[in-house]
Amino acid sequence: MISIDNTALQSLLINSLIGDGVDGFWSETDDSIIVGNKNDDSAIRLDNFIEKNGPLNYDLALRLMMNLGTQMLALLNNKYGVLFFSLKDITVVNNNTFILTNLSNIVINNEENMLVLN
């Protein structure tokens, strides 16, 4: 289980996966989003997941790309984009859902479809 800040962007990313029919468990409070089940490893950072389980197989790698693509499309539709991400920026939920949880590399996408660096 992990707890992340309940921001509009984080909620957008998680809800994009819900709308895509992706498995996972989360609940929202005013301050945080709780991802995973209490007292277990149902939510773990991707770098730790790989360290524990070894490299992703084809199906999980494909699922990773599909989940990230869904979230990146949701960002684009709301005039945001991602500069880059690392394994530490992604959380694996229930061993098959991948959520971008570090939002520090998300920036505004301007009218010319260019990412704006501040």
C-alpha positions in Angstrom: 0.0 0.0 0.0 1.2 3.5 -0.8 -0.2 6.9 0.0 0.2 9.7 -2.6 -0.9 13.3 -2.5 -4.5 13.8 -3.7 -3.9 16.4 -6.5 -5.9 17.1 -9.5 -3.2 15.6 -11.7 -2.8 12.4 -9.7 -6.6 12.0 -9.7 -6.7 12.5 -13.4 -4.0 9.8 -14.0 -5.8 7.2 -11.7 -9.2 8.0 -13.2 -7.8 7.6 -16.7 -6.9 4.0 -15.8 -10.3 3.3 -14.2 -12.0 4.5 -17.4 -9.7 2.1 -19.4 -10.9 -0.9 -17.4 -7.7 -1.4 -15.5 -7.5 -3.4 -12.3 -6.4 -1.9 -9.1 -7.6 -0.7 -5.7 -7.5 2.9 -4.5 -9.5 5.3 -2.3 -9.4 9.0 -2.0 -9.5 11.3 1.0 -9.2 15.1 1.0 -5.4 14.9 1.3 -4.3 11.6 -0.2 -4.9 8.7 -2.5 -4.4 5.3 -1.0 -3.3 2.8 -3.6 -3.3 -0.9 -2.9 -4.6 -3.1 -0.1 -3.7 -2.5 3.6 -0.8 -4.5 5.0 0.5 -6.1 1.8 2.6 -5.5 -1.2 -0.2 -4.8 -3.6 1.4 -1.5 -4.5 5.2 -1.2 -5.0 7.5 1.1 -6.9 8.5 -0.4 -10.3 12.2 -0.5 -9.4 11.5 -2.5 -6.3 9.1 -4.8 -8.2 11.8 -5.6 -10.8 14.4 -6.1 -8.0 12.0 -8.5 -6.3 10.6 -10.4 -9.4 13.2 -9.9 -12.1 12.7 -8.3 -15.5 9.2 -7.8 -16.8 7.9 -10.5 -19.1 6.4 -9.5 -22.5 2.8 -9.3 -21.2 3.8 -7.1 -18.2 6.0 -4.9 -20.4 3.1 -4.4 -22.9 0.7 -3.6 -20.0 3.3 -1.1 -18.7 3.4 0.7 -22.1 -0.4 0.6 -22.4 -1.0 2.0 -18.9 1.6 4.8 -19.4 0.2 5.6 -22.8 -3.3 5.9 -21.4 -2.0 8.3 -18.7 0.1 10.3 -21.1 -3.0 10.7 -23.4 -5.1 11.9 -20.4 -2.3 14.5 -19.7 -2.2 15.6 -23.3 -6.0 16.0 -23.4 -5.6 18.3 -20.4 -2.7 20.3 -21.8 0.1 18.6 -19.9 3.0 16.4 -20.9 5.8 14.4 -19.3 9.4 15.3 -19.8 10.7 11.9 -18.7 10.2 9.3 -16.1 12.2 6.6 -14.4 11.4 3.2 -12.8 11.1 5.1 -9.4 8.3 7.3 -10.8 6.0 4.3 -11.5 4.0 2.2 -9.0 2.9 -1.3 -9.8 -0.6 -2.2 -8.3 -1.8 -5.8 -7.9 1.2 -7.0 -10.1 -0.4 -5.7 -13.3 -1.3 -2.1 -13.2 1.2 0.7 -13.7 0.5 4.2 -12.3 2.7 7.3 -12.8 3.0 8.5 -9.2 5.9 11.0 -9.3 4.5 14.1 -10.9 7.6 16.3 -10.7 8.3 15.9 -14.4 4.9 16.8 -15.6 4.7 20.2 -17.3 2.3 22.4 -19.2 1.8 21.8 -22.9 1.2 25.1 -24.6 -0.9 26.1 -27.6 1.9 25.1 -30.0 2.1 21.6 -28.4 5.4 22.4 -26.8 6.2 21.5 -23.3 6.8 24.6 -21.1 9.8 24.5 -18.8 9.7 26.8 -15.8 
